[in-house]
Structure formats: structure tokens, C-alpha cells
Amino acid sequence: MLRKVYVWGDSIAKGIVFDAARGRYVGLRERSGFSRAAEALHVEMENHARFGMTSQRGRLALENGLQSAEPGSPVLLSFGGNDVDYDWAAISETPKERHDPHVLPEQFAENMAQMVRDARGAGLIPVLLTLPPIDSERYFSWVTRGLEKGENVLKWLGDVERIYRSHGPDYFRYEAHMDPFSLSYHNYFAPMTGALPNGRQKGVALTDASVSAMPGTDVNGSTALIKSAAQAIDTVRNNCNHMNMKFLPSALEGPSGTRMLLNLIKTYFDLGGGHIQFNCVSSETLCDAQEHPQNYKNLVVRVAGFSSYFTRLYKGVQDEIIKRTEYQNV
């Protein structure tokens, strides 16, 4: 039975927010999300998060704090916001020069990996938390407050939304953007992800694309699905997104089937969709291809952003494609 939870992280994990009325940061204490979650789960929480903490400092703090930790307990690691922050005053003075974040991406990855190793070495269960969405406009106003040459920050950024979408330069020194598509990593991360509140069990493949439905959850038809998916897309902040659907071949037969599919695609893009791809094959055929791969050497399917010969795919990926909701009509 879960008895105790440890937390290491920054101000988000500590429950520190900016109070506009007072003009300063305040701690939510028992009203913070972490505290309320611990109370709801009836577990003791030991929160070591600190305001301004980076993964570099957190790595050292965790190493020292694990000595007294209770083995078998989860340890929540929430870092990144301060790592990817910049010296905005320096940027405002020299906007044409290169400026790196407080912690470079490769160092951040190593820090997080080391914290995971340290936690496991102490018999704890490491849980990595992702950053919440950021309001780019508000954040830009905050970091440029009081700067005499604040407009130079915008010159360096190019546009305000870069604050949200930039992950720093890639290995070729080009600016990297978030690409929310899984390729086939939704299967790779399945055994590493515990059970979720939506009923998904531990080890089951995650959703196959950034706005696809988990198999079995899209129960109201294809039109309802694309309307829901279109609402989940942020085409400004994300470089791309993708969505998968599966139809029986009979659903697309003849001119009427073709027109219905074209109407579905057009509707999706009219609603703001950016990418959609289809498999036109029955689960029965795919199951038979698993049993008799020699008979289906030329069977090609869409996986998650790419096409592949079905019989050459890892069985976990095959199973996930088979389980996708199968539409009998458009």
C-alpha cells in the first residue's frame, strides 16, 4: 500500500504562484495540487522542491536527500522550467548574439537520467513529470518587465510563441520545434508507463498519434472523432500533429465512398486539422497476416507518421494497429 511520496522539483512542484494583486510570489501550501493530491490519496508527502531549482541543482539535492528516503516509495521529479530559462537582460542588450538556456538540453537529459538512476539505486520508484502549458504572452511580459531594451528580446525571439515551442538548437544548430507525433514510440513507452485514470492498464500501448483516439474510446462515429481531434490541435505552437483512422474497405467502395471520404477530410481541415491518415483494411485481414505472413508480403499499413510492410513490424505495433477502432462507414 502506498504510504509516502517524495517530491523534488522547482516552484511548480512546490506550489508557488505569482500573486498579481500583491506583486510577488506566494506559496499555496496545502492548496497546491501536490498537497491536495496527497490528501486525496491519504499518503504522506515529503516535498523538497525549491523556487528556482534547476535539474543541475536538483541532481545534487536529490543525491543528498535520498539517504533517508523510505525504499519502495515513489519520487516525483519535476524540472525543466528553470533549465530552459534565459538571461533575458543579456538578450535585450545583445539580441544578435547567440544565447543558451541556463542548462543546455544535453546536460538536462543527463541530469534527469542520473536522478532516475539515483532514485532506483535507493530503491525508490522515479516518476518524471512534464511541464504544464505556458501562456506565451504573459510570460513574455513578465521576463521583459523593467528592461530598457525589452523590445530587443522580441527581435531575438522572432515571435512571442517561440517561448512556448522552442526546445533549443538541434545537433545542426537549427532551432528545434515540438513535433507531437509518436512514430512507433507509443509502443516502446507502453511498458514504462503505469496504469492511467482513463482505464488504460500498465503496459498497454499509448495512443498512436498526437490527436488519435485510444482504441475503443471513439464510439460516436467518424465525424464526432474528427471534431474532437480538431479541438485538440494547437497549430501555432506545435510544428505538426497527426491522426490515424481505420476503415473497412467496404466503407470506401464506389464513387459515393470516395466522396464521403473527401468530405470527411475537408471537414477536418476546415475545423483546423493539420494531418490525417487512413488504413483501409479489416482487422480480420490483419490477424490473418499475423498468422500467415507469407501470404501478405505486400500488405502496407500506416503506422504513426510513416508506412510500413505489416508483416515486418514488431508484433506489439501490429497488435496496436489491429485494435484501432474499425469504421464500417464514413
DALIN-V958770 format. One record per run of one state. SS is the DSSP state (H for helix, E for strand, L for the rest). FROM is the first residue (numbers start at 1). TO is the last residue. If there is no record, write none. Layout:
<<SS,FROM,TO> <SS,FROM,TO>>
This chain:
<<L,1,3> <E,4,9> <L,10,10> <H,11,14> <L,15,15> <E,16,19> <L,20,23> <E,24,27> <L,28,28> <H,29,31> <L,32,32> <H,33,41> <L,42,43> <E,44,47> <L,48,54> <H,55,68> <L,69,73> <E,74,78> <L,79,87> <H,88,93> <L,94,104> <H,105,121> <L,122,124> <E,125,128> <L,129,135> <H,136,143> <L,144,150> <H,151,157> <L,158,161> <H,162,165> <E,166,169> <L,170,174> <E,175,177> <L,178,178> <E,179,180> <L,181,184> <H,185,188> <L,189,189> <H,190,192> <L,193,221> <H,222,231> <L,232,239> <E,240,241> <L,242,243> <E,244,247> <L,248,248> <H,249,252> <L,253,253> <H,254,270> <L,271,276> <E,277,280> <L,281,282> <H,283,291> <L,292,292> <H,293,295> <L,296,299> <E,300,302> <L,303,306> <E,307,309> <H,310,312> <L,313,314> <H,315,323> <L,324,325> <E,326,327> <L,328,330>>
